Every structure is written in C-alpha cells, then in structure tokens.
Amino acid sequence: MDNVETKKKSNLRRNILDILFLLVVFGLTIYGVFHGENLEEVLEDLKKCDLTILVAPCIVCVLAFILLESVIMKYIFRTLGTKLRLLRAYLYSFVGFFFSCITPSASGGQPAQIVFMRKDKLNVAHSTLVLLLITIGYKLVLVILGGITLIIRPKSIMDAVEPVEFWVWLGIVLNIIVIGVLFVLVFMPSVAKWIIKKSIGFLNKVRILKDKDKWLHKTDDMMVKYEDASKYLKEHKIVIFNVILLSILQRLILFFITVIVYWSFHLRGTSIIDILMLQCLISVGADMLPLPGGMGITERLFLAMFAPAFGDLTLPAMILSRGFSYYIQLLISAIMTVVAYILIFKKGRNKE
C-alpha cells in the first residue's frame, strides 16, 4: 500500500512540475513573440482574415490529423490479430496528443496511451509495439520530407530557411538518432533485450534501481511477447510501408492549416508546396527540442521562415496557424481526454 501511495505522490509531483514548466515556457513564448509589438496593429491585422475560409477547414484539419493516427493504430493492431474499434482508437489518439502537447518533447503521450489501453485489457507488448511504429512513421516522414528539401535546396525555400538552417539540420540529426533507436527496439528485440538488461544491471550497481531480479523478470516477460510481434512485422514489411504513407498524409493535413491561413488573408504568390515544405522544416527544427509542443522555437521559426510569404501579416498568420495546429488541438484533446477517462476508467470501474 505504501508503494502505491508513494507512486501516486511521485506521479502527482511530476504532473505538477510538467504543468509549471508548460506555463513558464508559455509565458516566455508570449513575451518573446509580442515584446515590442503594437498589439492594436496586430489585432487589426487579425481582422483582415476571412473567417469563412479559416475556421471550419482548420478545425477539420485538426480532427482529421488526430483521426489518421487512429486509423494507423487500428490498422497495426489488426495486423497483430487484435480487433480495435475506430472510435476507441480515436479516444486513445486524443489522450496521446493531449499529453504530448503538455510534456517536454511530447514524452508523456505514449505512456498515457498505454495506461488507457491497458485498462481496456489490450496486450501491453502489442500496444507498445504499435505506438513505437507510429512514432517511427511520424518521425521518419519529417526526416524524409525535410531531407529531400535540404538536398534539392529549391531557392524559394532555402532563401526563407537560411537564417535558421542550423535548427533544421539539428532536428534532422536528432530525429535520425531516435529513429535508429526505435528501429532496434522494433526489429532487433534481442539486441534491445541485451541493452535493457545491461542497463538494469548498471543502474542496480550504482544503486539507482533496486530489486534487480524483479526488473529482469519483467523484461523477460515483456520481450517474449515483443519478439513474437516483432517477428510478425518483419515478415509483413508492407505494414511499415503503409504506415509511412498514412503518416505522410497525416502530417500534410496538419501542415495544410498554414495554407488555409494564407488563403484566409487572400494572399497569392507562394505555392502550396512551398508553404507545406516550410511548415515541414519548422516541425523538423522543433520536434526533438525538450519543449512542450515545441513551444517558443516553433513560433520563432515560423516568424523567420514565413516572413517572405506573409510579409507584414507574418505575426498574425503565426498566431492563427499555431492557434489551430497546437492550441485548438490541445483544447479539443483535453476535452476528449476527459471523455476517454469517463468511458474507459469510470464506466470500467462500475462494471467491475
């Protein structure tokens, strides 16, 4: 009982620290973006956008972006022999995006999803594998699209990227490292098992981790199921290919919000492809930094890279693009996370 209480207190303390960190970063972001700006002029510029073009399509993009993760999730579970209703997967996706939005480097999303999936009695090893594949697809798309852009180096894009190109390359390198680690976990489970066991031994030796045997036993139990699932996926490589294709579509849908913002101001001259690629490079640059939702760096990169496209309307455009792609997504996901908790935890408890 004491261990349970200690764990609850530890989780509560961590959640409080995450929220405080989020608020501090948010405050610094607001200060950094609006310091020295004429707020009245910004508000007047915001009024220039056409709400009929802006609001509904942007909300549809946010919902479609989250829905596509649910489709990917349902698809991978099906290949592992687990039936999952799309609406249930949609709830898991909302939970994931909510906790990803409020934790550094989106680190809280997948652990939260695992908790909800485990409550629904889904196989934990399969759930972990599914979420790892989603992460690989999600990050691989950024590396592929960003890498192609930086290799081809179209002048219209590179002129805009030049002031912040370092951040883009840093993002690509960090994403490649993470993808490499994830590939080892998914496709080389024996190597992953060896690394985990050595890590447990080291942590026990320096007295950071207690009860070494318990953790080794947990690792063995997990990896038996994990190896079976991994073997299945290696024999069905089309699954990975389809996940990558769906992930490309998913990413482009969210990036398309900036295109809609561009149209809402009745601007012309910058192509859809240029806007999508610039938005992709912003995501590459911000993705791996330890900031909730890439807060702060995303705004600065947008202001630097989209200045040629939006001109004097760059700040209002950033407010709208970021407002829908992050803050509205956060709000919707927060509401649906509460719904998911009620449906999965409260109703599940009543049935028990």
C-alpha positions as CSV (number, residue, x, y, z in Angstrom):
1,M,0.0,0.0,0.0
2,D,2.9,2.3,0.9
3,N,4.4,1.7,-2.5
4,V,1.2,2.6,-4.3
5,E,0.8,5.8,-2.3
6,T,4.5,6.7,-3.0
7,K,4.0,6.1,-6.7
8,K,0.8,8.3,-6.7
9,K,2.7,11.1,-5.0
10,S,5.6,10.8,-7.4
11,N,3.2,10.9,-10.4
12,L,1.3,13.9,-8.9
13,R,4.6,15.8,-8.3
14,R,5.8,15.1,-11.9
15,N,2.5,16.2,-13.3
16,I,2.6,19.5,-11.3
17,L,6.2,20.1,-12.5
18,D,5.2,19.4,-16.1
19,I,2.3,21.9,-15.8
20,L,4.5,24.6,-14.2
21,F,7.1,24.1,-16.9
22,L,4.4,24.4,-19.6
23,L,3.2,27.7,-18.0
24,V,6.7,29.1,-17.7
25,V,7.5,28.3,-21.4
26,F,4.1,29.6,-22.5
27,G,4.8,32.9,-20.6
28,L,8.3,33.3,-22.1
29,T,6.9,32.5,-25.6
30,I,4.2,35.1,-25.3
31,Y,6.8,37.6,-24.1
32,G,9.2,36.7,-26.8
33,V,6.6,36.9,-29.6
34,F,4.8,40.1,-28.6
35,H,7.5,42.1,-26.9
36,G,7.9,45.4,-28.8
37,E,4.9,44.7,-31.0
38,N,2.0,47.1,-31.4
39,L,-0.9,44.9,-30.1
40,E,-3.6,47.2,-31.6
41,E,-2.0,46.8,-35.1
42,V,-1.8,43.0,-34.6
43,L,-5.5,42.9,-33.7
44,E,-6.3,45.0,-36.7
45,D,-4.3,42.7,-39.0
46,L,-6.0,39.6,-37.5
47,K,-9.4,41.1,-38.5
48,K,-8.2,41.0,-42.2
49,C,-8.5,37.3,-42.3
50,D,-11.7,35.7,-43.8
51,L,-13.2,33.6,-41.0
52,T,-15.4,31.7,-43.5
53,I,-12.2,30.4,-45.2
54,L,-10.4,29.9,-41.9
55,V,-12.3,28.4,-39.0
56,A,-14.2,25.3,-40.2
57,P,-11.4,24.0,-42.6
58,C,-8.8,24.4,-39.9
59,I,-10.8,22.5,-37.3
60,V,-11.5,19.8,-39.9
61,C,-7.7,19.5,-40.4
62,V,-7.1,19.2,-36.7
63,L,-9.7,16.4,-36.3
64,A,-8.6,14.6,-39.5
65,F,-4.9,14.8,-38.3
66,I,-5.9,13.0,-35.0
67,L,-8.2,10.6,-36.8
68,L,-5.5,9.4,-39.1
69,E,-3.4,8.3,-36.1
70,S,-6.4,6.3,-35.0
71,V,-6.6,4.7,-38.5
72,I,-2.9,3.8,-38.3
73,M,-3.4,2.5,-34.8
74,K,-6.4,0.3,-35.8
75,Y,-4.6,-1.0,-38.9
76,I,-1.4,-2.1,-37.0
77,F,-3.4,-3.7,-34.2
78,R,-5.4,-5.6,-36.9
79,T,-2.1,-7.0,-38.4
80,L,-1.2,-8.2,-34.9
81,G,-4.6,-10.1,-34.6
82,T,-6.3,-7.6,-32.3
83,K,-9.6,-6.1,-33.2
84,L,-9.9,-2.4,-32.2
85,R,-12.9,-0.2,-32.9
86,L,-12.0,3.0,-34.6
87,L,-13.9,5.2,-32.1
88,R,-11.8,3.6,-29.3
89,A,-8.6,4.2,-31.2
90,Y,-9.8,7.8,-31.7
91,L,-10.0,8.2,-27.9
92,Y,-6.5,6.8,-27.4
93,S,-5.2,9.3,-30.0
94,F,-6.9,12.3,-28.2
95,V,-5.2,11.1,-25.0
96,G,-1.9,10.8,-26.7
97,F,-2.0,14.2,-28.3
98,F,-3.2,15.9,-25.1
99,F,-0.3,14.6,-23.0
100,S,2.2,15.1,-25.9
101,C,1.1,18.8,-26.1
102,I,1.8,19.4,-22.4
103,T,5.0,17.5,-21.8
104,P,8.6,18.2,-23.0
105,S,9.5,16.5,-26.3
106,A,6.0,15.0,-26.3
107,S,7.3,12.5,-23.8
108,G,4.0,12.0,-21.9
109,G,1.8,11.0,-24.8
110,Q,2.5,7.3,-25.4
111,P,2.8,6.3,-21.7
112,A,-0.6,7.8,-21.1
113,Q,-2.0,5.9,-24.1
114,I,-0.5,2.7,-22.7
115,V,-2.3,3.3,-19.4
116,F,-5.7,3.7,-21.2
117,M,-5.0,0.7,-23.5
118,R,-4.0,-1.5,-20.5
119,K,-7.3,-0.5,-18.8
120,D,-9.1,-1.8,-21.9
121,K,-7.1,-5.1,-21.5
122,L,-5.1,-4.7,-24.7
123,N,-1.9,-6.6,-24.8
124,V,0.8,-4.2,-23.4
125,A,3.6,-5.6,-25.6
126,H,1.5,-5.2,-28.7
127,S,0.3,-1.7,-27.6
128,T,4.0,-0.7,-27.1
129,L,4.9,-2.0,-30.5
130,V,2.0,-0.2,-32.2
131,L,2.9,3.1,-30.6
132,L,6.6,2.6,-31.5
133,L,5.7,2.0,-35.1
134,I,3.5,5.1,-35.1
135,T,6.4,7.2,-33.7
136,I,8.8,5.8,-36.3
137,G,6.4,6.6,-39.1
138,Y,5.7,10.1,-37.6
139,K,9.4,11.0,-37.3
140,L,10.6,9.2,-40.5
141,V,8.2,11.4,-42.5
142,L,9.8,14.5,-41.1
143,V,13.3,13.3,-41.9
144,I,12.3,12.2,-45.5
145,L,10.4,15.4,-46.4
146,G,12.9,17.7,-44.6
147,G,15.9,15.8,-46.0
148,I,14.6,15.9,-49.6
149,T,14.0,19.6,-49.3
150,L,17.5,20.3,-47.9
151,I,19.1,18.1,-50.6
152,I,17.2,19.6,-53.6
153,R,17.5,23.1,-52.0
154,P,14.9,24.9,-54.0
155,K,15.8,28.6,-54.0
156,S,12.4,29.9,-52.9
157,I,12.5,27.7,-49.8
158,M,16.2,28.0,-48.9
159,D,16.1,31.8,-49.0
160,A,13.5,31.6,-46.3
161,V,15.2,28.9,-44.3
162,E,18.8,30.3,-44.4
163,P,18.6,32.4,-41.2
164,V,17.5,29.3,-39.2
165,E,19.0,26.4,-41.2
166,F,21.1,25.2,-38.2
167,W,17.9,24.3,-36.3
168,V,16.5,22.3,-39.2
169,W,19.7,20.3,-39.6
170,L,19.8,19.7,-35.8
171,G,16.3,18.5,-35.9
172,I,17.0,16.0,-38.7
173,V,20.1,14.6,-36.9
174,L,18.3,14.2,-33.6
175,N,15.3,12.5,-35.4
176,I,17.6,10.1,-37.2
177,I,19.2,9.1,-33.9
178,V,15.8,8.5,-32.3
179,I,14.5,6.6,-35.3
180,G,17.6,4.4,-35.2
181,V,17.0,3.5,-31.5
182,L,13.3,2.7,-32.3
183,F,14.3,0.5,-35.2
184,V,16.5,-1.5,-32.9
185,L,13.6,-1.9,-30.4
186,V,11.2,-3.0,-33.1
187,F,13.3,-5.1,-35.5
188,M,16.2,-6.2,-33.3
189,P,14.4,-7.1,-30.0
190,S,17.3,-9.5,-28.9
191,V,19.7,-6.5,-29.1
192,A,17.2,-4.3,-27.3
193,K,16.8,-7.0,-24.6
194,W,20.6,-7.2,-24.1
195,I,20.8,-3.4,-23.8
196,I,17.9,-3.2,-21.4
197,K,19.4,-6.0,-19.2
198,K,22.8,-4.4,-19.2
199,S,21.2,-1.0,-18.2
200,I,19.3,-2.7,-15.4
201,G,22.5,-4.2,-14.1
202,F,24.3,-0.9,-14.3
203,L,21.5,1.0,-12.5
204,N,21.4,-1.6,-9.8
205,K,25.2,-1.5,-9.4
206,V,25.2,2.3,-8.8
207,R,22.1,1.9,-6.5
208,I,19.7,3.8,-8.6
209,L,17.5,0.8,-9.3
210,K,16.5,-1.7,-6.6
211,D,15.2,-5.2,-6.9
212,K,17.3,-6.2,-10.0
213,D,15.7,-9.6,-10.3
214,K,12.2,-8.2,-10.4
215,W,13.1,-5.9,-13.3
216,L,14.9,-8.6,-15.2
217,H,11.9,-10.9,-14.8
218,K,9.6,-8.1,-16.1
219,T,12.0,-7.6,-19.1
220,D,11.9,-11.3,-19.9
221,D,8.0,-11.4,-19.8
222,M,7.7,-8.3,-22.0
223,M,10.3,-9.4,-24.6
224,V,8.8,-12.8,-25.2
225,K,5.6,-11.2,-26.5
226,Y,7.5,-8.4,-28.0
227,E,9.8,-10.7,-30.0
228,D,6.7,-12.6,-31.4
229,A,5.1,-9.3,-32.6
230,S,8.4,-8.0,-34.0
231,K,8.9,-11.2,-35.9
232,Y,5.4,-11.0,-37.4
233,L,6.0,-7.4,-38.6
234,K,9.4,-8.3,-40.2
235,E,7.5,-10.8,-42.3
236,H,4.9,-8.2,-43.3
237,K,7.0,-5.3,-44.4
238,I,4.1,-3.9,-46.3
239,V,2.7,-2.8,-42.9
240,I,5.6,-0.4,-42.4
241,F,5.3,0.9,-45.9
242,N,1.5,1.6,-45.4
243,V,2.2,3.3,-42.0
244,I,4.7,5.6,-43.7
245,L,2.2,6.5,-46.4
246,L,-0.5,7.2,-43.9
247,S,1.9,9.2,-41.8
248,I,2.8,11.4,-44.8
249,L,-0.9,12.2,-45.4
250,Q,-1.4,12.8,-41.7
251,R,1.5,15.3,-41.4
252,L,0.5,17.1,-44.6
253,I,-3.1,17.6,-43.3
254,L,-1.8,19.4,-40.2
255,F,0.7,21.5,-42.3
256,F,-2.2,22.4,-44.6
257,I,-3.5,24.7,-41.8
258,T,-0.9,27.2,-42.7
259,V,-2.1,27.1,-46.4
260,I,-5.6,27.8,-45.2
261,V,-4.3,30.7,-43.1
262,Y,-2.5,32.0,-46.2
263,W,-5.7,31.8,-48.3
264,S,-7.8,33.4,-45.5
265,F,-5.7,36.6,-45.9
266,H,-6.4,36.5,-49.6
267,L,-2.6,36.3,-50.3
268,R,-1.1,35.0,-53.5
269,G,2.4,34.3,-54.9
270,T,3.6,31.5,-52.7
271,S,2.8,28.0,-53.9
272,I,1.0,25.3,-51.7
273,I,4.1,23.1,-52.0
274,D,6.4,25.8,-50.7
275,I,4.1,26.5,-47.7
276,L,3.9,22.8,-46.9
277,M,7.6,22.3,-47.1
278,L,8.4,25.3,-45.0
279,Q,5.9,24.1,-42.4
280,C,7.6,20.7,-42.5
281,L,11.0,22.2,-41.9
282,I,9.6,24.1,-38.9
283,S,8.4,20.9,-37.5
284,V,11.7,19.2,-38.1
285,G,13.5,22.0,-36.3
286,A,11.2,22.0,-33.3
287,D,10.3,18.3,-33.0
288,M,13.1,17.0,-30.8
289,L,13.7,20.0,-28.5
290,P,12.6,19.5,-24.9
291,L,9.8,22.0,-25.0
292,P,6.0,21.2,-24.6
293,G,4.6,21.2,-28.1
294,G,7.8,22.8,-29.5
295,M,6.5,26.0,-27.8
296,G,8.8,29.0,-28.3
297,I,11.0,27.6,-31.0
298,T,8.1,26.8,-33.4
299,E,6.9,30.4,-33.2
300,R,10.4,31.9,-33.8
301,L,11.0,29.6,-36.7
302,F,7.6,30.5,-38.2
303,L,8.3,34.2,-37.9
304,A,11.7,33.8,-39.5
305,M,10.8,31.4,-42.3
306,F,7.4,32.7,-43.4
307,A,8.3,36.4,-43.5
308,P,8.8,36.4,-47.3
309,A,5.4,34.7,-47.8
310,F,3.2,36.7,-45.4
311,G,5.1,40.0,-45.2
312,D,3.6,42.3,-42.6
313,L,1.0,39.7,-41.8
314,T,3.6,37.1,-40.6
315,L,2.8,37.6,-36.9
316,P,-1.0,37.4,-37.3
317,A,-0.5,34.4,-39.6
318,M,1.6,32.7,-37.0
319,I,-1.0,33.3,-34.2
320,L,-3.7,31.7,-36.4
321,S,-1.6,28.8,-37.7
322,R,-0.2,28.0,-34.3
323,G,-3.5,28.7,-32.7
324,F,-5.3,26.0,-34.6
325,S,-2.4,23.4,-35.0
326,Y,-1.4,23.5,-31.4
327,Y,-3.8,25.4,-29.0
328,I,-7.1,24.3,-30.6
329,Q,-5.7,20.8,-30.9
330,L,-4.7,20.9,-27.2
331,L,-8.2,22.2,-26.2
332,I,-10.1,19.5,-28.2
333,S,-7.8,16.8,-27.0
334,A,-8.2,17.9,-23.4
335,I,-12.0,17.7,-23.6
336,M,-11.8,14.3,-25.3
337,T,-9.3,13.0,-22.8
338,V,-11.8,13.7,-20.0
339,V,-14.4,11.8,-22.1
340,A,-12.0,8.9,-22.6
341,Y,-11.3,8.8,-18.8
342,I,-15.0,8.7,-18.1
343,L,-15.7,6.0,-20.7
344,I,-12.7,3.8,-20.0
345,F,-11.9,4.2,-16.3
346,K,-15.2,5.3,-14.6
347,K,-17.5,3.0,-16.6
348,G,-15.0,0.2,-16.5
349,R,-14.8,0.5,-12.7
350,N,-18.6,0.4,-12.4
351,K,-18.7,-2.8,-14.5
352,E,-16.2,-4.3,-12.1
